[in-house]
Amino acid sequence: MSIESNLKYVNDRIAKAAIKSGRDANDIQLVAVTKTIDIQTILTSIDLGIYNIGENRVQELQGKYQNIDRDINWHFIGRLQSNKVKDIADKVALIHSLDRLSLAKEINKRGRIIDRQVPVLVQVNISKEATKAGVYEEDIIRFLDNIGSFKFLKVEGIMTMAPHVLDVEKTRPYFARMQKLFQSLSDQNYPNVDMNYLSMGMTNDFEVAIEEGANMVRIGRAIYDRPKTQRR
């Protein structure tokens, strides 16, 4: 299948999930995950309407950023080491993986150096899996309080990755809890925090995530290599 066909199929599924949840598909932002995808293929997807590009690795993002001269938004979606913040702080529209205070301090420091408020999402480990990073649900209020004085860091929302399971319906309770947390945080007034994005859902579970309130999804395989199994 071509990228054009895959992208149309993904957008149709996003639209159906949005309608099912009583929302407009235009309110759902698609971040195309381009890990290991070559530059020409990325350019093709940009020509087809992709304007949010997500990378997992700092070095790969740097190389593609330097070679793709298009008006797009770069997202860093992988685990970020503090010593790598300096390499992407001036390049990304959004860092999806703020998961610890030391990283917040470094992002704020780099933001001050480049005189830019760096946008981030706080990663929440909603399932408390040992293999996943993220702030625990019950700790996020204290975490936001701790970073409230960081004027060069801007929290734009929260992100999570649900457990990878064969039955995607089993992810629904985790996404529902994230939506409840997102709404609770939206009702508060934390310094340097605007709850604009609830980022959750990937190729295997993005429809359930949208049905439960996600307004940003991160999709790679379904765009660049149609998965063998598809949720009807």
Contacts in CASP RR format, 6 or more apart in sequence:
PFRMAT RR
TARGET T0000
AUTHOR 0000-0000-0000
METHOD contacts of the structure
MODEL  1
MSIESNLKYVNDRIAKAAIKSGRDANDIQLVAVTKTIDIQTILTSIDLGI
YNIGENRVQELQGKYQNIDRDINWHFIGRLQSNKVKDIADKVALIHSLDR
LSLAKEINKRGRIIDRQVPVLVQVNISKEATKAGVYEEDIIRFLDNIGSF
KFLKVEGIMTMAPHVLDVEKTRPYFARMQKLFQSLSDQNYPNVDMNYLSM
GMTNDFEVAIEEGANMVRIGRAIYDRPKTQRR
1 9 0 8 1.000
1 226 0 8 1.000
3 41 0 8 1.000
3 44 0 8 1.000
3 45 0 8 1.000
3 48 0 8 1.000
3 223 0 8 1.000
3 224 0 8 1.000
4 48 0 8 1.000
6 222 0 8 1.000
6 223 0 8 1.000
6 224 0 8 1.000
6 226 0 8 1.000
7 45 0 8 1.000
7 48 0 8 1.000
7 49 0 8 1.000
7 50 0 8 1.000
7 223 0 8 1.000
9 222 0 8 1.000
9 226 0 8 1.000
10 30 0 8 1.000
10 219 0 8 1.000
10 222 0 8 1.000
10 223 0 8 1.000
11 25 0 8 1.000
11 30 0 8 1.000
13 206 0 8 1.000
13 207 0 8 1.000
13 231 0 8 1.000
14 25 0 8 1.000
14 28 0 8 1.000
14 30 0 8 1.000
14 206 0 8 1.000
14 207 0 8 1.000
14 210 0 8 1.000
14 217 0 8 1.000
15 25 0 8 1.000
16 207 0 8 1.000
17 28 0 8 1.000
17 206 0 8 1.000
17 207 0 8 1.000
17 208 0 8 1.000
17 210 0 8 1.000
17 211 0 8 1.000
18 24 0 8 1.000
18 25 0 8 1.000
18 27 0 8 1.000
18 28 0 8 1.000
18 210 0 8 1.000
19 25 0 8 1.000
20 211 0 8 1.000
21 210 0 8 1.000
21 211 0 8 1.000
21 212 0 8 1.000
21 213 0 8 1.000
23 210 0 8 1.000
23 213 0 8 1.000
27 215 0 8 1.000
28 210 0 8 1.000
28 214 0 8 1.000
28 215 0 8 1.000
28 216 0 8 1.000
28 217 0 8 1.000
29 52 0 8 1.000
29 197 0 8 1.000
29 215 0 8 1.000
29 216 0 8 1.000
29 217 0 8 1.000
30 50 0 8 1.000
30 52 0 8 1.000
30 216 0 8 1.000
30 217 0 8 1.000
30 219 0 8 1.000
31 52 0 8 1.000
31 53 0 8 1.000
31 54 0 8 1.000
31 75 0 8 1.000
31 77 0 8 1.000
31 199 0 8 1.000
31 216 0 8 1.000
31 217 0 8 1.000
31 218 0 8 1.000
31 219 0 8 1.000
32 42 0 8 1.000
32 45 0 8 1.000
32 50 0 8 1.000
32 52 0 8 1.000
32 53 0 8 1.000
32 54 0 8 1.000
32 219 0 8 1.000
32 220 0 8 1.000
32 223 0 8 1.000
32 224 0 8 1.000
33 54 0 8 1.000
33 55 0 8 1.000
33 56 0 8 1.000
33 77 0 8 1.000
33 202 0 8 1.000
33 218 0 8 1.000
33 219 0 8 1.000
33 220 0 8 1.000
33 223 0 8 1.000
34 41 0 8 1.000
34 42 0 8 1.000
34 45 0 8 1.000
34 53 0 8 1.000
34 54 0 8 1.000
34 55 0 8 1.000
34 64 0 8 1.000
34 220 0 8 1.000
34 224 0 8 1.000
35 54 0 8 1.000
35 55 0 8 1.000
35 56 0 8 1.000
35 57 0 8 1.000
35 60 0 8 1.000
35 220 0 8 1.000
36 60 0 8 1.000
37 224 0 8 1.000
39 64 0 8 1.000
39 67 0 8 1.000
39 68 0 8 1.000
41 224 0 8 1.000
42 53 0 8 1.000
42 64 0 8 1.000
42 68 0 8 1.000
43 68 0 8 1.000
43 70 0 8 1.000
45 223 0 8 1.000
45 224 0 8 1.000
46 53 0 8 1.000
46 68 0 8 1.000
46 70 0 8 1.000
46 72 0 8 1.000
50 72 0 8 1.000
50 223 0 8 1.000
51 71 0 8 1.000
51 72 0 8 1.000
51 73 0 8 1.000
52 72 0 8 1.000
52 73 0 8 1.000
52 75 0 8 1.000
52 93 0 8 1.000
53 64 0 8 1.000
53 68 0 8 1.000
53 72 0 8 1.000
53 73 0 8 1.000
53 74 0 8 1.000
53 75 0 8 1.000
54 61 0 8 1.000
54 74 0 8 1.000
54 75 0 8 1.000
54 76 0 8 1.000
54 77 0 8 1.000
54 218 0 8 1.000
55 61 0 8 1.000
55 64 0 8 1.000
55 74 0 8 1.000
55 75 0 8 1.000
55 76 0 8 1.000
55 77 0 8 1.000
55 78 0 8 1.000
56 76 0 8 1.000
56 77 0 8 1.000
56 78 0 8 1.000
57 78 0 8 1.000
58 76 0 8 1.000
58 80 0 8 1.000
58 81 0 8 1.000
58 84 0 8 1.000
58 87 0 8 1.000
58 88 0 8 1.000
61 74 0 8 1.000
61 76 0 8 1.000
61 88 0 8 1.000
61 91 0 8 1.000
61 92 0 8 1.000
62 87 0 8 1.000
62 88 0 8 1.000
62 91 0 8 1.000
65 74 0 8 1.000
65 91 0 8 1.000
73 93 0 8 1.000
73 94 0 8 1.000
74 88 0 8 1.000
74 91 0 8 1.000
74 92 0 8 1.000
74 93 0 8 1.000
75 92 0 8 1.000
75 93 0 8 1.000
75 94 0 8 1.000
75 95 0 8 1.000
75 96 0 8 1.000
75 218 0 8 1.000
76 88 0 8 1.000
76 92 0 8 1.000
76 94 0 8 1.000
76 95 0 8 1.000
76 96 0 8 1.000
76 97 0 8 1.000
77 96 0 8 1.000
77 97 0 8 1.000
77 218 0 8 1.000
78 96 0 8 1.000
78 97 0 8 1.000
79 97 0 8 1.000
79 99 0 8 1.000
79 133 0 8 1.000
80 88 0 8 1.000
80 95 0 8 1.000
80 97 0 8 1.000
80 98 0 8 1.000
80 103 0 8 1.000
82 102 0 8 1.000
82 103 0 8 1.000
82 106 0 8 1.000
83 106 0 8 1.000
85 103 0 8 1.000
85 106 0 8 1.000
85 107 0 8 1.000
85 109 0 8 1.000
85 110 0 8 1.000
86 110 0 8 1.000
88 95 0 8 1.000
89 107 0 8 1.000
89 110 0 8 1.000
89 111 0 8 1.000
89 114 0 8 1.000
89 116 0 8 1.000
89 118 0 8 1.000
90 114 0 8 1.000
90 116 0 8 1.000
92 118 0 8 1.000
92 119 0 8 1.000
93 119 0 8 1.000
94 119 0 8 1.000
94 120 0 8 1.000
94 121 0 8 1.000
94 156 0 8 1.000
94 197 0 8 1.000
95 107 0 8 1.000
95 118 0 8 1.000
95 119 0 8 1.000
95 120 0 8 1.000
95 121 0 8 1.000
96 120 0 8 1.000
96 121 0 8 1.000
96 123 0 8 1.000
96 159 0 8 1.000
96 199 0 8 1.000
96 218 0 8 1.000
97 121 0 8 1.000
97 123 0 8 1.000
97 133 0 8 1.000
97 159 0 8 1.000
98 104 0 8 1.000
98 107 0 8 1.000
98 120 0 8 1.000
98 121 0 8 1.000
98 122 0 8 1.000
98 123 0 8 1.000
98 153 0 8 1.000
98 155 0 8 1.000
99 122 0 8 1.000
99 123 0 8 1.000
99 125 0 8 1.000
99 133 0 8 1.000
99 134 0 8 1.000
99 135 0 8 1.000
100 133 0 8 1.000
100 134 0 8 1.000
100 135 0 8 1.000
101 143 0 8 1.000
101 146 0 8 1.000
101 147 0 8 1.000
104 120 0 8 1.000
104 146 0 8 1.000
104 147 0 8 1.000
104 150 0 8 1.000
104 153 0 8 1.000
105 150 0 8 1.000
107 118 0 8 1.000
107 120 0 8 1.000
107 150 0 8 1.000
107 152 0 8 1.000
107 153 0 8 1.000
108 118 0 8 1.000
108 147 0 8 1.000
108 150 0 8 1.000
108 151 0 8 1.000
108 152 0 8 1.000
108 153 0 8 1.000
109 152 0 8 1.000
110 118 0 8 1.000
110 152 0 8 1.000
111 117 0 8 1.000
111 118 0 8 1.000
111 152 0 8 1.000
111 153 0 8 1.000
112 151 0 8 1.000
112 152 0 8 1.000
116 152 0 8 1.000
117 151 0 8 1.000
117 152 0 8 1.000
117 153 0 8 1.000
117 154 0 8 1.000
117 192 0 8 1.000
118 152 0 8 1.000
118 153 0 8 1.000
118 154 0 8 1.000
119 154 0 8 1.000
119 156 0 8 1.000
120 153 0 8 1.000
120 154 0 8 1.000
120 155 0 8 1.000
120 156 0 8 1.000
121 155 0 8 1.000
121 156 0 8 1.000
121 157 0 8 1.000
121 158 0 8 1.000
121 159 0 8 1.000
121 197 0 8 1.000
121 199 0 8 1.000
122 134 0 8 1.000
122 135 0 8 1.000
122 140 0 8 1.000
122 143 0 8 1.000
122 144 0 8 1.000
122 155 0 8 1.000
122 157 0 8 1.000
122 158 0 8 1.000
122 159 0 8 1.000
123 133 0 8 1.000
123 134 0 8 1.000
123 135 0 8 1.000
123 158 0 8 1.000
123 159 0 8 1.000
123 160 0 8 1.000
124 134 0 8 1.000
124 135 0 8 1.000
124 136 0 8 1.000
124 137 0 8 1.000
124 140 0 8 1.000
124 158 0 8 1.000
124 159 0 8 1.000
124 160 0 8 1.000
124 178 0 8 1.000
124 181 0 8 1.000
125 132 0 8 1.000
125 133 0 8 1.000
125 134 0 8 1.000
125 135 0 8 1.000
125 136 0 8 1.000
125 160 0 8 1.000
126 137 0 8 1.000
126 160 0 8 1.000
126 162 0 8 1.000
126 174 0 8 1.000
126 177 0 8 1.000
126 178 0 8 1.000
126 181 0 8 1.000
127 160 0 8 1.000
127 162 0 8 1.000
127 163 0 8 1.000
127 174 0 8 1.000
128 136 0 8 1.000
129 163 0 8 1.000
132 161 0 8 1.000
135 143 0 8 1.000
137 177 0 8 1.000
137 181 0 8 1.000
140 158 0 8 1.000
140 181 0 8 1.000
140 185 0 8 1.000
141 185 0 8 1.000
144 155 0 8 1.000
144 185 0 8 1.000
144 190 0 8 1.000
144 193 0 8 1.000
145 190 0 8 1.000
147 153 0 8 1.000
147 155 0 8 1.000
147 192 0 8 1.000
148 190 0 8 1.000
148 191 0 8 1.000
148 192 0 8 1.000
148 193 0 8 1.000
149 191 0 8 1.000
150 192 0 8 1.000
151 192 0 8 1.000
153 192 0 8 1.000
154 192 0 8 1.000
154 193 0 8 1.000
154 194 0 8 1.000
155 190 0 8 1.000
155 192 0 8 1.000
155 193 0 8 1.000
155 194 0 8 1.000
156 194 0 8 1.000
156 195 0 8 1.000
156 196 0 8 1.000
156 197 0 8 1.000
157 182 0 8 1.000
157 185 0 8 1.000
157 193 0 8 1.000
157 194 0 8 1.000
157 195 0 8 1.000
157 196 0 8 1.000
157 197 0 8 1.000
157 198 0 8 1.000
157 199 0 8 1.000
158 178 0 8 1.000
158 181 0 8 1.000
158 182 0 8 1.000
158 185 0 8 1.000
158 195 0 8 1.000
158 197 0 8 1.000
158 198 0 8 1.000
158 199 0 8 1.000
159 197 0 8 1.000
159 198 0 8 1.000
159 199 0 8 1.000
159 200 0 8 1.000
159 216 0 8 1.000
160 174 0 8 1.000
160 175 0 8 1.000
160 178 0 8 1.000
160 199 0 8 1.000
160 200 0 8 1.000
161 200 0 8 1.000
161 201 0 8 1.000
161 202 0 8 1.000
162 171 0 8 1.000
162 174 0 8 1.000
162 175 0 8 1.000
162 200 0 8 1.000
162 201 0 8 1.000
162 205 0 8 1.000
162 209 0 8 1.000
163 170 0 8 1.000
163 171 0 8 1.000
163 174 0 8 1.000
164 204 0 8 1.000
165 171 0 8 1.000
168 204 0 8 1.000
168 205 0 8 1.000
168 207 0 8 1.000
168 208 0 8 1.000
168 231 0 8 1.000
169 208 0 8 1.000
171 205 0 8 1.000
171 208 0 8 1.000
171 209 0 8 1.000
172 208 0 8 1.000
172 211 0 8 1.000
172 212 0 8 1.000
175 200 0 8 1.000
175 201 0 8 1.000
175 205 0 8 1.000
175 208 0 8 1.000
175 209 0 8 1.000
175 211 0 8 1.000
175 212 0 8 1.000
175 213 0 8 1.000
175 214 0 8 1.000
176 212 0 8 1.000
178 198 0 8 1.000
178 200 0 8 1.000
178 212 0 8 1.000
179 198 0 8 1.000
179 212 0 8 1.000
179 213 0 8 1.000
179 214 0 8 1.000
182 195 0 8 1.000
182 198 0 8 1.000
182 213 0 8 1.000
185 193 0 8 1.000
185 195 0 8 1.000
186 195 0 8 1.000
197 215 0 8 1.000
197 216 0 8 1.000
198 213 0 8 1.000
198 214 0 8 1.000
198 215 0 8 1.000
198 216 0 8 1.000
199 214 0 8 1.000
199 215 0 8 1.000
199 216 0 8 1.000
199 217 0 8 1.000
199 218 0 8 1.000
200 209 0 8 1.000
200 212 0 8 1.000
200 214 0 8 1.000
200 216 0 8 1.000
200 217 0 8 1.000
201 208 0 8 1.000
201 209 0 8 1.000
201 210 0 8 1.000
201 214 0 8 1.000
201 217 0 8 1.000
201 218 0 8 1.000
201 219 0 8 1.000
202 217 0 8 1.000
202 218 0 8 1.000
202 219 0 8 1.000
202 220 0 8 1.000
203 219 0 8 1.000
203 220 0 8 1.000
203 221 0 8 1.000
203 222 0 8 1.000
203 227 0 8 1.000
204 227 0 8 1.000
206 214 0 8 1.000
206 217 0 8 1.000
206 219 0 8 1.000
206 222 0 8 1.000
207 231 0 8 1.000
209 217 0 8 1.000
210 217 0 8 1.000
221 227 0 8 1.000
END
